[in-house]
Amino acid sequence: MEHFGGWTRREVLRGGIALFAGGAAGMPRVAFGDGPVASPAAGAASSSTRAADDRTATLLRELIDRRALAADPGVPNLAWLWAHVILALGPDVKRNGKPIVDQMVADALELVTIDGKSHPRFAPQVERHPFHFLQILQAVGIPYDRRFATPRGTYTRREIVSGSEASFDPARPADDEASWTICVLTHEFPPAKDRFRTARGAEVVVSDLVERHLRDTEAVYAPIFASMDEGRGYGRGPIHGKACNGAHLVYGLVDALRYGYRGSSLPERFDRLLRATIFRLQLEQRLVDATLRSADPMTRLNADAIKLSFLGHLIEDIGYGISCGVVKLDDKQAAQVARARVQLGEVVERIGGEHDLDRLRAEVPNAYSVLLGDACHALRGIRYWA
């Protein structure tokens, strides 16, 4: 297995660029009561904040155009990167005159044979999280009858969805994280018809998957709940072992609520998770600053890359939730999110203007690819506000 800077490729992709320098492993605990909740100039509806959002979006678009769309075969797992560019720029984005969604599907699709019948799905070695690429096709509105020509044959999005359902293994290890699966399956199966059988005969109950993912999310949030509710210190915990430091976990629950799932007190439990997510916005940044204090240029880049991933994803989660009527912020929460958006802009300014991304690409290409993917999430997130 390939290693990058002492970390396996899988570890880098799982934990994001935080693993590049290895600093996250020794994160200290930080107090949560110091500092203002929101700066006076960062009101949710202020024109200055909105102007900052617009500038952040412009800078992110320039970064993606210049580096992600220009990516060459030396960048690891191009299909994964193309998926993120599609999420940020939409289904019609092209490279060399051709839609990159076609290239992504062609590079990632495989056929799996079960009881003599072939089913198209995205290959697990390319798409580690089940249904990840399908969630992106869903998010950008690819029509079900859109046909994709691949080395394995020509298939529509609907056929790939069906093949993925048929080959789905509900017993796959929990650390694969179910957020993307929840997004797709709650969209495909409404609460009143929430079950199907796989090609291997396993019955899948989507509401049970939602509940399991909700419990898993609450379990890794437990130390954050303790900080928020009991005043305990905020430090490294189970959430930092999840993809992008746990930033994807609540996204699937937004879609479950969007598509009508309400069982097991999901709205009330989601509200607590949302409050804890907003509670993290400043503390996570302080944790990074307390850990990565070196003046070394690559360490400083690492710190900003972690913040780009964290802020970009959470701003996307919250913005998406608001856009589909699942999330409603009170004034204090809106001010906290506005402050985080300004901070995201400051991080993007430094990444585009101060840091040596060419050196990162040369020395740790996997981390470089992850950073570009995180920029795509950040662009999609800030556009909910810009």
C-alpha positions in Angstrom: 0.0 0.0 0.0 1.3 3.5 -0.9 2.3 5.8 1.9 2.4 9.6 1.9 4.4 11.4 4.6 4.2 8.4 6.9 0.4 7.9 6.3 -1.3 5.5 4.0 -3.3 6.8 1.1 -6.5 5.5 2.7 -5.6 7.4 6.0 -5.0 10.6 4.1 -8.3 10.4 2.2 -10.2 9.3 5.4 -8.9 12.0 7.7 -8.2 14.7 5.1 -5.0 16.8 4.9 -4.8 17.0 8.7 -3.0 13.7 8.5 -0.4 15.1 6.1 1.6 16.6 9.0 0.4 14.1 11.6 -0.3 17.0 14.0 -3.9 16.0 14.7 -2.8 13.0 16.8 -1.5 15.1 19.6 -4.2 17.7 19.7 -4.5 19.3 23.2 -7.8 20.2 24.8 -8.9 23.8 24.7 -11.3 25.9 26.8 -14.5 26.9 25.1 -15.5 30.0 27.0 -12.9 32.5 25.9 -13.4 35.0 23.0 -16.5 36.6 21.6 -19.2 34.5 20.1 -19.4 36.8 17.1 -17.5 39.8 16.0 -19.7 43.0 15.7 -19.0 43.3 11.9 -20.1 39.7 11.2 -23.9 39.9 11.5 -25.7 37.3 9.5 -27.4 39.9 7.2 -24.7 42.5 7.0 -23.7 43.8 3.6 -20.0 43.4 4.5 -20.4 39.8 5.3 -22.3 39.2 2.1 -19.7 41.0 0.1 -17.1 38.8 1.8 -19.1 35.7 0.8 -19.0 36.9 -2.8 -15.2 37.4 -2.7 -14.7 34.0 -1.1 -16.8 32.3 -3.9 -14.7 34.1 -6.5 -11.4 33.1 -5.0 -12.5 29.5 -4.7 -13.8 29.4 -8.3 -10.4 30.7 -9.5 -8.6 28.0 -7.4 -10.7 25.2 -8.8 -10.5 26.5 -12.4 -6.7 26.9 -12.2 -5.8 23.7 -10.3 -8.6 21.2 -10.2 -9.8 21.5 -13.8 -6.2 21.5 -14.9 -5.3 18.4 -12.9 -3.2 15.8 -14.8 -2.9 12.1 -14.3 -0.2 12.7 -11.7 -3.0 13.7 -9.2 -4.2 10.6 -7.4 -7.7 9.3 -8.0 -8.9 11.7 -10.7 -12.4 10.3 -10.6 -12.8 11.3 -7.0 -11.5 14.8 -7.8 -13.8 15.1 -10.8 -16.8 14.2 -8.6 -16.0 17.1 -6.3 -15.6 19.5 -9.2 -19.0 18.5 -10.5 -20.5 19.1 -7.1 -19.0 22.6 -7.1 -19.5 23.6 -10.7 -22.5 21.6 -11.8 -23.2 18.8 -14.2 -22.2 20.6 -17.4 -18.7 21.5 -16.4 -16.2 20.5 -19.2 -12.5 19.8 -19.5 -11.0 19.8 -23.0 -14.5 20.3 -24.4 -16.0 17.2 -22.8 -18.3 17.0 -19.7 -16.2 15.6 -16.9 -19.2 13.8 -15.5 -18.8 11.3 -18.4 -15.1 10.8 -17.6 -15.9 10.3 -13.9 -18.5 7.6 -14.6 -16.3 5.9 -17.2 -13.3 5.8 -14.9 -15.2 4.6 -11.8 -18.0 2.3 -13.0 -17.6 -1.5 -12.6 -19.9 -4.5 -13.0 -20.4 -6.9 -10.2 -21.9 -10.3 -10.9 -24.4 -11.8 -8.4 -26.1 -15.1 -9.1 -25.1 -14.8 -12.8 -26.5 -11.3 -13.3 -24.3 -8.2 -13.7 -25.0 -5.0 -11.9 -23.4 -1.6 -12.6 -22.0 0.3 -9.6 -19.2 2.6 -8.7 -16.1 0.5 -7.8 -15.4 0.5 -4.0 -11.6 1.0 -4.6 -12.5 4.3 -6.3 -15.6 5.3 -4.2 -14.7 4.1 -0.7 -17.9 5.5 0.8 -20.9 3.6 -0.7 -23.2 5.8 -2.8 -20.8 8.8 -2.7 -20.7 9.3 -6.4 -24.5 8.6 -6.8 -25.1 11.3 -4.1 -23.2 13.8 -6.2 -25.1 12.9 -9.4 -28.3 13.3 -7.3 -27.2 16.6 -5.8 -26.4 18.2 -9.2 -29.7 17.0 -10.8 -28.4 14.4 -13.3 -31.5 13.1 -15.1 -32.3 9.4 -14.4 -32.3 8.7 -18.1 -28.9 10.3 -18.8 -26.7 7.7 -20.5 -23.1 7.1 -19.7 -20.8 5.3 -22.1 -18.1 3.3 -20.2 -15.6 0.5 -20.9 -18.1 -1.8 -19.2 -21.1 -0.8 -21.3 -23.6 2.1 -21.5 -25.8 2.7 -18.5 -28.3 5.3 -17.3 -28.2 6.9 -13.9 -31.3 4.9 -13.0 -29.6 1.7 -14.0 -26.6 2.6 -11.8 -28.8 3.4 -8.9 -30.6 0.0 -9.3 -27.3 -1.8 -9.6 -26.0 -0.1 -6.5 -29.1 -1.1 -4.6 -28.9 -4.6 -5.8 -25.2 -5.0 -4.8 -25.5 -3.1 -1.6 -24.1 -4.8 1.5 -25.8 -3.5 4.7 -23.3 -5.4 6.8 -20.3 -3.4 5.5 -18.2 -2.0 8.5 -19.6 1.0 10.3 -16.5 3.0 9.7 -17.4 3.4 6.1 -19.9 6.0 7.3 -23.5 6.0 5.9 -24.2 9.6 5.2 -24.0 9.3 1.4 -26.0 6.1 1.5 -28.7 7.8 3.6 -28.8 10.7 1.1 -29.5 8.4 -1.9 -31.7 5.8 -0.2 -34.0 8.3 1.5 -34.4 10.0 -1.8 -35.2 6.7 -3.6 -37.4 5.2 -0.9 -40.0 7.4 0.9 -40.8 6.5 4.5 -44.0 4.7 3.6 -42.1 2.4 1.2 -38.7 2.2 2.9 -37.5 -1.3 2.2 -36.0 -3.3 -0.6 -34.1 -6.6 -1.2 -30.6 -6.8 -2.5 -29.6 -9.3 -5.2 -28.2 -11.5 -2.4 -31.6 -11.6 -0.7 -30.8 -9.2 2.2 -33.8 -7.0 3.2 -32.8 -3.4 3.7 -35.0 -1.1 5.8 -34.0 2.5 5.1 -35.5 3.8 8.3 -33.3 1.4 10.2 -30.3 2.7 8.3 -31.2 6.2 9.2 -31.6 5.3 12.9 -28.2 3.5 12.9 -26.5 6.4 11.3 -28.1 8.8 13.8 -26.9 6.6 16.7 -23.4 6.4 15.2 -23.3 10.2 14.8 -24.5 10.8 18.3 -21.8 8.5 19.6 -18.9 10.3 18.0 -20.5 13.6 19.0 -20.7 12.5 22.7 -17.5 14.4 23.8 -18.8 17.5 22.0 -22.2 17.3 23.8 -20.2 17.1 27.1 -18.4 20.2 26.2 -21.5 22.0 25.1 -23.8 20.9 27.9 -21.4 20.3 30.8 -18.5 22.7 30.2 -15.9 20.0 29.7 -12.8 20.8 27.6 -12.9 20.4 23.9 -10.2 18.1 22.5 -9.5 15.4 20.1 -12.1 12.6 20.1 -13.8 10.0 17.9 -15.1 12.6 15.5 -11.6 13.3 14.3 -11.3 9.7 13.0 -14.2 10.3 10.6 -14.0 11.6 7.1 -13.1 15.3 7.0 -13.1 15.4 10.9 -16.8 14.4 11.0 -18.0 17.2 8.8 -20.1 14.8 6.6 -22.0 13.2 9.4 -25.0 15.5 9.6 -25.4 16.0 5.9 -27.2 12.6 5.4 -29.6 13.4 8.2 -30.5 16.7 6.5 -31.6 14.6 3.5 -33.4 12.1 5.7 -35.5 15.0 7.1 -35.9 16.6 3.7 -37.4 13.4 2.3 -39.8 13.0 5.1 -38.2 10.7 7.7 -39.2 11.6 11.2 -38.9 8.3 13.2 -37.0 7.9 16.5 -37.4 11.6 17.3 -35.1 12.5 14.4 -36.0 16.2 14.3 -35.3 16.7 18.0 -32.1 14.7 17.9 -31.0 16.4 14.8 -31.5 19.8 16.4 -29.1 18.9 19.2 -26.5 17.7 16.6 -26.9 21.0 14.7 -26.4 23.0 17.9 -23.3 21.0 18.6 -22.1 21.5 15.0 -22.3 25.2 15.4 -20.7 25.0 18.8 -17.7 23.4 17.1 -17.1 26.3 14.6 -14.7 28.3 16.7 -13.4 25.5 19.0 -12.1 23.3 16.2 -10.1 26.2 14.8 -8.6 26.9 18.2 -7.7 23.2 18.5 -5.8 23.4 15.2 -4.0 26.6 16.2 -3.1 25.1 19.6 -1.6 22.0 17.8 0.1 23.4 14.7 2.1 26.4 16.0 5.2 25.9 14.0 6.5 28.6 11.6 7.3 26.0 9.1 5.5 26.9 5.8 4.1 23.4 5.2 2.8 23.2 8.8 1.1 26.5 8.3 -0.4 25.2 5.1 -1.5 22.1 6.9 -3.3 24.2 9.5 -5.1 26.3 6.9 -6.0 23.2 4.8 -7.6 21.6 7.9 -9.6 24.8 8.5 -10.6 24.9 4.8 -12.0 21.4 5.0 -13.7 22.0 8.3 -15.3 25.4 7.7 -16.1 24.6 4.1 -18.0 21.4 4.8 -19.9 22.7 7.8 -20.9 25.9 6.0 -22.1 23.6 3.2 -24.0 21.4 5.6 -25.8 24.4 7.3 -26.5 26.2 4.0 -27.9 23.1 2.4 -30.1 22.5 5.4 -31.5 26.0 5.2 -32.0 25.8 1.5 -34.3 22.7 1.8 -36.2 23.9 4.9 -34.6 21.5 7.4 -32.4 24.0 9.3 -33.6 27.3 10.9 -31.0 29.4 12.7 -31.8 31.8 15.6 -30.0 35.2 15.6 -27.1 34.0 17.7 -26.5 30.9 15.5 -26.8 33.1 12.4 -24.1 35.4 13.8 -21.8 32.4 14.6 -22.2 31.0 11.1 -21.6 34.5 9.6 -18.3 34.8 11.6 -17.3 31.4 10.3 -17.9 32.4 6.7 -15.7 35.4 7.1 -13.0 33.2 8.6 -13.4 30.8 5.7 -12.7 33.7 3.3 -9.5 34.6 5.3 -8.3 31.0 5.0 -9.0 30.9 1.2 -7.1 34.2 0.8 -4.0 32.6 2.5 -4.2 29.4 0.6 -4.4 31.2 -2.7 -1.9 33.9 -1.9 0.6 32.8 0.7 1.1 29.0 0.5 3.2 27.0 -1.9 0.6 24.6 -3.4 3.1 23.5 -6.1 5.4 22.2 -3.4 2.4 20.4 -1.8 1.5 18.8 -5.1 5.0 17.6 -5.7 5.7 16.3 -2.2 2.3 15.0 -1.1 0.0 14.7 -4.2 -2.7 13.0 -2.3 -3.0 15.8 0.2 -3.0 18.2 -2.7 -5.9 16.4 -4.3 -7.8 16.4 -1.0 -7.3 20.1 -0.6 -8.8 20.7 -4.0 -11.8 18.5 -3.2 -12.3 20.5 0.0 -12.2 23.7 -2.0 -15.1 22.3 -4.1 -17.1 21.6 -0.9 -16.3 25.1 0.3 -17.4 26.7 -3.0 -20.7 24.9 -2.9 -21.2 25.8 0.7 -20.4 29.6 0.4 -22.8 29.8 -2.6 -25.7 29.2 -0.3 -24.9 32.5 1.2 -23.2 34.5 -1.5 
